Amino acid sequence: MDASVCFCGTPLVVARQTRQCQSSRVCARSAGTAPRMQLTEVPPPANRKRGRPKKRPFGYVEPDRVRTGIAEVGPVERPVTERYLVVPDSEFSFRDRDPLDQMGLPDKSYASAVWTQNVNHNMLWQTQLFAERQQAVLLMVHGFHTSGKSEVVHKLSSGFEPGGFASHAWKEPSVRESDYNFLWRYHRRVPRKGHVALWVRSWYEDVATAVLQDQVSAHEADNRMYQIMELEHMLSLQGIKVVKLYLQISDVVAFQRLEETTVVPRGMWRVSRRDFEDKARFNEYMKRWEHVIRTTSMDAAPWYIVPSSIKWVRNTVASQILRDTFSSMNPQIPPEKIASLLQTQLEPQRDTLTFQTM
């Protein structure tokens, strides 16, 4: 007999996990003369919290499958930083780089997992760098308008110890700064040992943008580039690692973001008349930056071209470059600091309380 039909032939109504005949007043089943059907109990709904990942403590680092061999945790494929490197003394051109390239990242969720792991590793590397006090990192971010320079610095500094890093956005020099050498104001903010400095723009604006705005001649800009290279070489000898990022963005995406900025009230204050003037000279800016990057890329201070038309690709690649930079430096906590810490913990605490006698 069909389970959805009563003994009297009337269809059953499902209500409150029980079955009741529609003609309950005349049906013998509802009067108790006919045996009731044994219904299977409906299982309770699954707990939604079972599928959620467990909360990790602050500073937890997910192990990589590449290192640990664990097949359950961590993505395998990561962006290779050598793909973005500008080889010194090479014929570099922006035409050879695609700003829309995803660099092997299949989707945004996968890139977010890679970015999270890179941030956790960078946080621990920065802690060890601060404890070692022998090296430092100076990372500069350049790019056209609306390429996301400030957002990259904000993303890279996630989880950093506030006392161990500093960020600064460079603008046009003041009247007092113009009276000194163009490198004077930059050299004052070079990070000391154990610290990380994240700069939005740097001294390269004085040899790239300043030439296009007729503030500096091309001959003087070439002399300045050699001074910059000597300064970066000197910093590398002192243990300061200089890393330079250029956020490459296509002209279509740059113009689209610039138009969106003028509409959104939150970003209107950032737009100036010069932004639209530079928009018409996009190709001139790219040619000038090609010359600057090709000339100043060195082994001690390399240039990296980061595809930035897709924001999640840009953030993931930038975090991977910083992570590989920390790995190449390999800062370690000095053994004497660890020994002193262990000795302090093992020593019995003495009672220093003194009692006054009546």
Steps between C-alpha positions, in 0.01 A plus 500: 500500500621850422638675810341831398145355498291418809327168562177658385654610171523871590834679441699578813611849604854541633503736800736521797690185400174293523247383245129566542211398278311785338167332588592454866142528624374194312821302462541196723875569525442825687254322734763250598337187349770466234867459588708814458793498259850504645658822372872554477624787717633794305868564590582837654660759273876483473699737717614787285805564715645160413608617156664818618879505539636518849622832627876516504693691766671824414823434315405153378667404173351239273760247381567479129447179313823560315705502822314266734341259256160541666233446238214663691631851568636775280501567127775349288548741212638840594605797287864477398668833571758450224224558246459859617870579540666746265838349420780758521644618168209352305271648235195555717169614354148518637376344177655169607293499821126444521323705773205256484712190556378290795843341546366146547237596760175326398250717688459756777439248779821314422693827487348602833631180660849568364483861620395392851793261530743761370375756754543253785853412391594865450377578848733240653789606276454859613508390864827314448643795308411732787662264752817455292570872449756434225302560178217718370254510209414803287213432260392766250171492308457696177234509233265712297196669655234255632743206486450435873828607661348592837286188510804277438686662789195454720473132405871430546505650848221270626612337823826694529624610838437877512831567670693319227377661180416842359317616188526831321340652189731744325366820348664794329795645696441801720691828473744394771555157348568656161799689645682171566606216275203309362603189697519680835137461601492134395818400680356627827219242485709198403410221747741413774610144561222267604226711340289491184415814300220506243508802270236625260723657233867576561798683353414360157227760466781759476641328190179387329202723575713812552638472146154479343388802701804701386635534853827323421690467174570158351877542548460583868260209543765261364751631755243456774441138400867420547489664842197289589676182392802586713276568799315170459830316470619664822178401678539139387851491649351616831248213502199695370316307230345732240203362304320702232153420369334654198126436475430458131148588394345531155385836369139384471482387863683812619256732324202298620612517864571870467148565375355289783699701754334821388155347561554335839483765777753313713774542239422839350754678717783297346437617144684808376533681170846353448355147499298579189798676341716192559222286356558651156875430529472136608733368229765763579498396865540134408796571272672708766449235767633234262824696471525553877429136589733367231785722625463459877420130537787337691563175684526692827176692435281320243186622327185286489214563256174403671187451282240726663197510273351223720513607862516158668782394269690819586466450876600133486805560283620789717470290816688214333785732399532628856493147636776383265703807595476408867592140419812607310606717796418220749502705823539293814451571868844516666572193718608714793155661513334159504741378770438804717126457463514134599724578793259766622210257483687222682628711786282476811316815581624643823268654746594866517231600745617658824296500816510777753526395860267662746 
